[in-house]
Amino acid sequence: MDLVGAAESRLAACLCIGPKPWDVAARTALVREWGMTALGQGSRRITFGSPVLAAGREAVANELMARWETQL
């Protein structure tokens, strides 16, 4: 439900660790349809197999991803 919260702007962004395609595919589409961003590893557009997903407002999602990657 965190991705839905980000899509609806109830959350500025969310971070999903170990996203599985069957868990996030439809909600990632919803995030994008509502004008938000969904990023995978390297702050690139999310692809299947990415170990992390940051979604929500673009600036906040980029910041979450940057913080995640500096912790690795």
BAMAR-796518 format. One record per atom (N, C-alpha, C, CB): atom name; residue number from 0; x, y, z. Coordinates in steps of 0.02 Angstrom, whole numbers, m for minus. Atoms other than C-alpha are relative to their C-alpha. Glycine has a CB too. Example, Ala and Ser with C-alpha at 12.3 -4.5 7.8 and 13.67 -1.06 7.14 Angstrom:
atomo:N | num:0 | X:45 | Y:m59 | Z:0
atomo:CA | num:0 | X:615 | Y:m225 | Z:390
atomo:C | num:0 | X:45 | Y:60 | Z:0
atomo:CB | num:0 | X:m50 | Y:1 | Z:62
atomo:N | num:1 | X:m42 | Y:m59 | Z:m3
atomo:CA | num:1 | X:684 | Y:m53 | Z:357
atomo:C | num:1 | X:m39 | Y:55 | Z:37
atomo:CB | num:1 | X:20 | Y:23 | Z:m71
END
This chain:
atomo:N | num:0 | X:41 | Y:m60 | Z:0
atomo:CA | num:0 | X:0 | Y:0 | Z:0
atomo:C | num:0 | X:43 | Y:63 | Z:0
atomo:CB | num:0 | X:m47 | Y:0 | Z:60
atomo:N | num:1 | X:m43 | Y:m59 | Z:m1
atomo:CA | num:1 | X:150 | Y:115 | Z:15
atomo:C | num:1 | X:5 | Y:31 | Z:m70
atomo:CB | num:1 | X:70 | Y:m19 | Z:25
atomo:N | num:2 | X:m2 | Y:m28 | Z:68
atomo:CA | num:2 | X:157 | Y:134 | Z:m175
atomo:C | num:2 | X:m64 | Y:38 | Z:m16
atomo:CB | num:2 | X:12 | Y:m55 | Z:m51
atomo:N | num:3 | X:63 | Y:m35 | Z:10
atomo:CA | num:3 | X:m27 | Y:183 | Z:m178
atomo:C | num:3 | X:1 | Y:66 | Z:38
atomo:CB | num:3 | X:m60 | Y:m44 | Z:23
atomo:N | num:4 | X:m6 | Y:m62 | Z:m39
atomo:CA | num:4 | X:6 | Y:311 | Z:m42
atomo:C | num:4 | X:43 | Y:51 | Z:m36
atomo:CB | num:4 | X:29 | Y:m14 | Z:69
atomo:N | num:5 | X:m43 | Y:m46 | Z:38
atomo:CA | num:5 | X:146 | Y:385 | Z:m146
atomo:C | num:5 | X:m36 | Y:25 | Z:m63
atomo:CB | num:5 | X:66 | Y:m35 | Z:m20
atomo:N | num:6 | X:36 | Y:m20 | Z:61
atomo:CA | num:6 | X:38 | Y:386 | Z:m303
atomo:C | num:6 | X:m53 | Y:52 | Z:16
atomo:CB | num:6 | X:m33 | Y:m61 | Z:m33
atomo:N | num:7 | X:54 | Y:m46 | Z:m20
atomo:CA | num:7 | X:m103 | Y:476 | Z:m211
atomo:C | num:7 | X:26 | Y:61 | Z:37
atomo:CB | num:7 | X:m50 | Y:m37 | Z:43
atomo:N | num:8 | X:m33 | Y:m56 | Z:m35
atomo:CA | num:8 | X:21 | Y:600 | Z:m132
atomo:C | num:8 | X:m16 | Y:1 | Z:75
atomo:CB | num:8 | X:m22 | Y:65 | Z:m31
atomo:N | num:9 | X:6 | Y:4 | Z:m74
atomo:CA | num:9 | X:m21 | Y:540 | Z:45
atomo:C | num:9 | X:69 | Y:m8 | Z:30
atomo:CB | num:9 | X:m47 | Y:m58 | Z:21
atomo:N | num:10 | X:m70 | Y:6 | Z:m20
atomo:CA | num:10 | X:164 | Y:499 | Z:55
atomo:C | num:10 | X:41 | Y:38 | Z:m52
atomo:CB | num:10 | X:23 | Y:m75 | Z:5
atomo:N | num:11 | X:m43 | Y:m34 | Z:48
atomo:CA | num:11 | X:302 | Y:604 | Z:m24
atomo:C | num:11 | X:36 | Y:m50 | Z:m44
atomo:CB | num:11 | X:51 | Y:45 | Z:36
atomo:N | num:12 | X:m34 | Y:54 | Z:36
atomo:CA | num:12 | X:390 | Y:443 | Z:m75
atomo:C | num:12 | X:2 | Y:m62 | Z:44
atomo:CB | num:12 | X:71 | Y:20 | Z:m22
atomo:N | num:13 | X:m9 | Y:61 | Z:m38
atomo:CA | num:13 | X:420 | Y:264 | Z:m22
atomo:C | num:13 | X:59 | Y:m38 | Z:m28
atomo:CB | num:13 | X:m65 | Y:m44 | Z:m1
atomo:N | num:14 | X:m56 | Y:41 | Z:20
atomo:CA | num:14 | X:562 | Y:140 | Z:m30
atomo:C | num:14 | X:m20 | Y:m72 | Z:12
atomo:CB | num:14 | X:65 | Y:18 | Z:40
atomo:N | num:15 | X:15 | Y:71 | Z:m4
atomo:CA | num:15 | X:532 | Y:m44 | Z:m66
atomo:C | num:15 | X:64 | Y:m39 | Z:m10
atomo:CB | num:15 | X:m55 | Y:m20 | Z:m52
atomo:N | num:16 | X:m61 | Y:40 | Z:5
atomo:CA | num:16 | X:675 | Y:m165 | Z:m35
atomo:C | num:16 | X:m19 | Y:m70 | Z:m24
atomo:CB | num:16 | X:37 | Y:m3 | Z:69
atomo:N | num:17 | X:14 | Y:66 | Z:28
atomo:CA | num:17 | X:676 | Y:m324 | Z:m139
atomo:C | num:17 | X:m68 | Y:m4 | Z:m34
atomo:CB | num:17 | X:4 | Y:m52 | Z:53
atomo:N | num:18 | X:67 | Y:3 | Z:32
atomo:CA | num:18 | X:523 | Y:m281 | Z:m246
atomo:C | num:18 | X:m5 | Y:m58 | Z:m49
atomo:CB | num:18 | X:m14 | Y:67 | Z:m36
atomo:N | num:19 | X:14 | Y:54 | Z:47
atomo:CA | num:19 | X:449 | Y:m427 | Z:m340
atomo:C | num:19 | X:m50 | Y:27 | Z:m52
atomo:CB | num:19 | X:m28 | Y:m64 | Z:36
atomo:N | num:20 | X:44 | Y:m26 | Z:53
atomo:CA | num:20 | X:364 | Y:m392 | Z:m508
atomo:C | num:20 | X:m74 | Y:m8 | Z:15
atomo:CB | num:20 | X:16 | Y:m33 | Z:m65
atomo:N | num:21 | X:71 | Y:12 | Z:m13
atomo:CA | num:21 | X:200 | Y:m469 | Z:m453
atomo:C | num:21 | X:m27 | Y:43 | Z:58
atomo:CB | num:21 | X:m11 | Y:m73 | Z:16
atomo:N | num:22 | X:21 | Y:m44 | Z:m55
atomo:CA | num:22 | X:197 | Y:m355 | Z:m301
atomo:C | num:22 | X:m4 | Y:73 | Z:m20
atomo:CB | num:22 | X:48 | Y:m7 | Z:58
atomo:N | num:23 | X:m5 | Y:m72 | Z:14
atomo:CA | num:23 | X:239 | Y:m189 | Z:m383
atomo:C | num:23 | X:m18 | Y:22 | Z:m70
atomo:CB | num:23 | X:69 | Y:22 | Z:14
atomo:N | num:24 | X:11 | Y:m19 | Z:70
atomo:CA | num:24 | X:201 | Y:m193 | Z:m570
atomo:C | num:24 | X:m61 | Y:46 | Z:m8
atomo:CB | num:24 | X:m9 | Y:m62 | Z:m43
atomo:N | num:25 | X:61 | Y:m40 | Z:9
atomo:CA | num:25 | X:22 | Y:m127 | Z:m563
atomo:C | num:25 | X:5 | Y:66 | Z:39
atomo:CB | num:25 | X:m62 | Y:m39 | Z:23
atomo:N | num:26 | X:m5 | Y:m61 | Z:m40
atomo:CA | num:26 | X:59 | Y:m3 | Z:m424
atomo:C | num:26 | X:52 | Y:48 | Z:m28
atomo:CB | num:26 | X:17 | Y:m17 | Z:72
atomo:N | num:27 | X:m49 | Y:m44 | Z:33
atomo:CA | num:27 | X:213 | Y:63 | Z:m516
atomo:C | num:27 | X:m32 | Y:36 | Z:m58
atomo:CB | num:27 | X:61 | Y:m41 | Z:m23
atomo:N | num:28 | X:37 | Y:m32 | Z:55
atomo:CA | num:28 | X:102 | Y:96 | Z:m667
atomo:C | num:28 | X:m45 | Y:55 | Z:27
atomo:CB | num:28 | X:m41 | Y:m52 | Z:m39
atomo:N | num:29 | X:43 | Y:m50 | Z:m31
atomo:CA | num:29 | X:m19 | Y:189 | Z:m553
atomo:C | num:29 | X:41 | Y:61 | Z:22
atomo:CB | num:29 | X:m37 | Y:m30 | Z:60
atomo:N | num:30 | X:m44 | Y:m56 | Z:m21
atomo:CA | num:30 | X:124 | Y:294 | Z:m481
atomo:C | num:30 | X:16 | Y:44 | Z:m60
atomo:CB | num:30 | X:66 | Y:m28 | Z:32
atomo:N | num:31 | X:m17 | Y:m39 | Z:60
atomo:CA | num:31 | X:176 | Y:346 | Z:m657
atomo:C | num:31 | X:m60 | Y:35 | Z:m30
atomo:CB | num:31 | X:32 | Y:m46 | Z:m52
atomo:N | num:32 | X:61 | Y:m30 | Z:28
atomo:CA | num:32 | X:m1 | Y:376 | Z:m716
atomo:C | num:32 | X:m21 | Y:63 | Z:38
atomo:CB | num:32 | X:m58 | Y:m51 | Z:0
atomo:N | num:33 | X:19 | Y:m57 | Z:m41
atomo:CA | num:33 | X:m27 | Y:498 | Z:m573
atomo:C | num:33 | X:55 | Y:53 | Z:3
atomo:CB | num:33 | X:m17 | Y:m22 | Z:69
atomo:N | num:34 | X:m51 | Y:m52 | Z:7
atomo:CA | num:34 | X:129 | Y:596 | Z:m621
atomo:C | num:34 | X:60 | Y:m5 | Z:46
atomo:CB | num:34 | X:m31 | Y:65 | Z:10
atomo:N | num:35 | X:m57 | Y:10 | Z:m44
atomo:CA | num:35 | X:252 | Y:525 | Z:m496
atomo:C | num:35 | X:53 | Y:m40 | Z:m37
atomo:CB | num:35 | X:m22 | Y:m36 | Z:66
atomo:N | num:36 | X:m54 | Y:38 | Z:30
atomo:CA | num:36 | X:414 | Y:433 | Z:m529
atomo:C | num:36 | X:12 | Y:m65 | Z:37
atomo:CB | num:36 | X:65 | Y:42 | Z:m1
atomo:N | num:37 | X:m18 | Y:64 | Z:m29
atomo:CA | num:37 | X:471 | Y:254 | Z:m498
atomo:C | num:37 | X:71 | Y:m16 | Z:m22
atomo:CB | num:37 | X:m50 | Y:m57 | Z:m20
atomo:N | num:38 | X:m71 | Y:10 | Z:15
atomo:CA | num:38 | X:659 | Y:226 | Z:m488
atomo:C | num:38 | X:26 | Y:m65 | Z:27
atomo:CB | num:38 | X:40 | Y:58 | Z:28
atomo:N | num:39 | X:m35 | Y:60 | Z:m23
atomo:CA | num:39 | X:767 | Y:72 | Z:m475
atomo:C | num:39 | X:72 | Y:17 | Z:15
atomo:CB | num:39 | X:m4 | Y:m55 | Z:m53
atomo:N | num:40 | X:m70 | Y:m8 | Z:m15
atomo:CA | num:40 | X:949 | Y:46 | Z:m439
atomo:C | num:40 | X:33 | Y:48 | Z:m48
atomo:CB | num:40 | X:36 | Y:m68 | Z:m2
atomo:N | num:41 | X:m34 | Y:m50 | Z:41
atomo:CA | num:41 | X:1060 | Y:187 | Z:m502
atomo:C | num:41 | X:m42 | Y:59 | Z:m17
atomo:CB | num:41 | X:25 | Y:m32 | Z:m62
atomo:N | num:42 | X:47 | Y:m55 | Z:14
atomo:CA | num:42 | X:914 | Y:309 | Z:m499
atomo:C | num:42 | X:m25 | Y:0 | Z:m72
atomo:CB | num:42 | X:32 | Y:67 | Z:16
atomo:N | num:43 | X:28 | Y:8 | Z:68
atomo:CA | num:43 | X:857 | Y:241 | Z:m667
atomo:C | num:43 | X:m71 | Y:m25 | Z:6
atomo:CB | num:43 | X:44 | Y:m48 | Z:m43
atomo:N | num:44 | X:68 | Y:26 | Z:2
atomo:CA | num:44 | X:682 | Y:194 | Z:m718
atomo:C | num:44 | X:1 | Y:m73 | Z:24
atomo:CB | num:44 | X:m29 | Y:5 | Z:m72
atomo:N | num:45 | X:3 | Y:66 | Z:m30
atomo:CA | num:45 | X:633 | Y:38 | Z:m621
atomo:C | num:45 | X:m6 | Y:m55 | Z:m54
atomo:CB | num:45 | X:m59 | Y:m5 | Z:49
atomo:N | num:46 | X:4 | Y:59 | Z:43
atomo:CA | num:46 | X:661 | Y:m129 | Z:m709
atomo:C | num:46 | X:m7 | Y:m61 | Z:44
atomo:CB | num:46 | X:62 | Y:m5 | Z:m47
atomo:N | num:47 | X:6 | Y:62 | Z:m38
atomo:CA | num:47 | X:622 | Y:m305 | Z:m654
atomo:C | num:47 | X:71 | Y:m23 | Z:19
atomo:CB | num:47 | X:m37 | Y:m55 | Z:m41
atomo:N | num:48 | X:m64 | Y:23 | Z:m24
atomo:CA | num:48 | X:765 | Y:m373 | Z:m551
atomo:C | num:48 | X:38 | Y:52 | Z:41
atomo:CB | num:48 | X:42 | Y:m21 | Z:m57
atomo:N | num:49 | X:m32 | Y:m51 | Z:m41
atomo:CA | num:49 | X:810 | Y:m208 | Z:m467
atomo:C | num:49 | X:m8 | Y:m18 | Z:73
atomo:CB | num:49 | X:m29 | Y:71 | Z:m15
atomo:N | num:50 | X:5 | Y:19 | Z:m70
atomo:CA | num:50 | X:849 | Y:m240 | Z:m283
atomo:C | num:50 | X:m38 | Y:51 | Z:43
atomo:CB | num:50 | X:68 | Y:m10 | Z:28
atomo:N | num:51 | X:33 | Y:m52 | Z:m38
atomo:CA | num:51 | X:762 | Y:m79 | Z:m230
atomo:C | num:51 | X:m43 | Y:42 | Z:m46
atomo:CB | num:51 | X:52 | Y:45 | Z:37
atomo:N | num:52 | X:46 | Y:m44 | Z:37
atomo:CA | num:52 | X:620 | Y:35 | Z:m286
atomo:C | num:52 | X:m14 | Y:61 | Z:43
atomo:CB | num:52 | X:m66 | Y:m38 | Z:m20
atomo:N | num:53 | X:20 | Y:m63 | Z:m33
atomo:CA | num:53 | X:596 | Y:217 | Z:m239
atomo:C | num:53 | X:m53 | Y:32 | Z:m44
atomo:CB | num:53 | X:62 | Y:49 | Z:11
atomo:N | num:54 | X:55 | Y:m28 | Z:39
atomo:CA | num:54 | X:432 | Y:294 | Z:m293
atomo:C | num:54 | X:m31 | Y:59 | Z:37
atomo:CB | num:54 | X:m53 | Y:m53 | Z:m13
atomo:N | num:55 | X:34 | Y:m58 | Z:m28
atomo:CA | num:55 | X:341 | Y:458 | Z:m267
atomo:C | num:55 | X:19 | Y:63 | Z:m37
atomo:CB | num:55 | X:16 | Y:7 | Z:73
atomo:N | num:56 | X:m21 | Y:m63 | Z:30
atomo:CA | num:56 | X:380 | Y:639 | Z:m299
atomo:C | num:56 | X:72 | Y:m6 | Z:m22
atomo:CB | num:56 | X:m9 | Y:60 | Z:50
atomo:N | num:57 | X:m65 | Y:13 | Z:31
atomo:CA | num:57 | X:532 | Y:645 | Z:m411
atomo:C | num:57 | X:59 | Y:20 | Z:44
atomo:CB | num:57 | X:5 | Y:37 | Z:m64
atomo:N | num:58 | X:m56 | Y:m23 | Z:m40
atomo:CA | num:58 | X:646 | Y:748 | Z:m299
atomo:C | num:58 | X:10 | Y:m44 | Z:62
atomo:CB | num:58 | X:m11 | Y:73 | Z:22
atomo:N | num:59 | X:m5 | Y:41 | Z:m61
atomo:CA | num:59 | X:607 | Y:644 | Z:m144
atomo:C | num:59 | X:21 | Y:m71 | Z:m17
atomo:CB | num:59 | X:m68 | Y:0 | Z:37
atomo:N | num:60 | X:m20 | Y:67 | Z:21
atomo:CA | num:60 | X:622 | Y:478 | Z:m236
atomo:C | num:60 | X:74 | Y:m2 | Z:m17
atomo:CB | num:60 | X:m42 | Y:m23 | Z:m61
atomo:N | num:61 | X:m71 | Y:m4 | Z:16
atomo:CA | num:61 | X:792 | Y:531 | Z:m303
atomo:C | num:61 | X:41 | Y:5 | Z:64
atomo:CB | num:61 | X:15 | Y:61 | Z:m46
atomo:N | num:62 | X:m37 | Y:m7 | Z:m64
atomo:CA | num:62 | X:847 | Y:581 | Z:m127
atomo:C | num:62 | X:0 | Y:m67 | Z:38
atomo:CB | num:62 | X:m33 | Y:55 | Z:44
atomo:N | num:63 | X:3 | Y:65 | Z:m33
atomo:CA | num:63 | X:788 | Y:414 | Z:m55
atomo:C | num:63 | X:49 | Y:m48 | Z:m33
atomo:CB | num:63 | X:m71 | Y:m29 | Z:m3
atomo:N | num:64 | X:m44 | Y:46 | Z:36
atomo:CA | num:64 | X:882 | Y:319 | Z:m190
atomo:C | num:64 | X:73 | Y:18 | Z:13
atomo:CB | num:64 | X:m16 | Y:1 | Z:m75
atomo:N | num:65 | X:m69 | Y:m22 | Z:m13
atomo:CA | num:65 | X:1040 | Y:422 | Z:m163
atomo:C | num:65 | X:22 | Y:m22 | Z:69
atomo:CB | num:65 | X:7 | Y:76 | Z:m8
atomo:N | num:66 | X:m16 | Y:21 | Z:m69
atomo:CA | num:66 | X:1034 | Y:388 | Z:24
atomo:C | num:66 | X:8 | Y:m75 | Z:5
atomo:CB | num:66 | X:m54 | Y:25 | Z:49
atomo:N | num:67 | X:m5 | Y:73 | Z:0
atomo:CA | num:67 | X:1003 | Y:203 | Z:m5
atomo:C | num:67 | X:67 | Y:m22 | Z:m29
atomo:CB | num:67 | X:m58 | Y:m30 | Z:m40
atomo:N | num:68 | X:m61 | Y:22 | Z:33
atomo:CA | num:68 | X:1150 | Y:188 | Z:m123
atomo:C | num:68 | X:63 | Y:20 | Z:37
atomo:CB | num:68 | X:2 | Y:29 | Z:m70
atomo:N | num:69 | X:m59 | Y:m18 | Z:m40
atomo:CA | num:69 | X:1271 | Y:279 | Z:m7
atomo:C | num:69 | X:9 | Y:m47 | Z:60
atomo:CB | num:69 | X:m5 | Y:74 | Z:24
atomo:N | num:70 | X:m4 | Y:47 | Z:m56
atomo:CA | num:70 | X:1231 | Y:151 | Z:128
atomo:C | num:70 | X:25 | Y:m69 | Z:m20
atomo:CB | num:70 | X:m68 | Y:m7 | Z:32
atomo:N | num:71 | X:m22 | Y:67 | Z:22
atomo:CA | num:71 | X:1283 | Y:2 | Z:21
atomo:C | num:71 | X:74 | Y:m11 | Z:9
atomo:CB | num:71 | X:m17 | Y:m11 | Z:m72
END
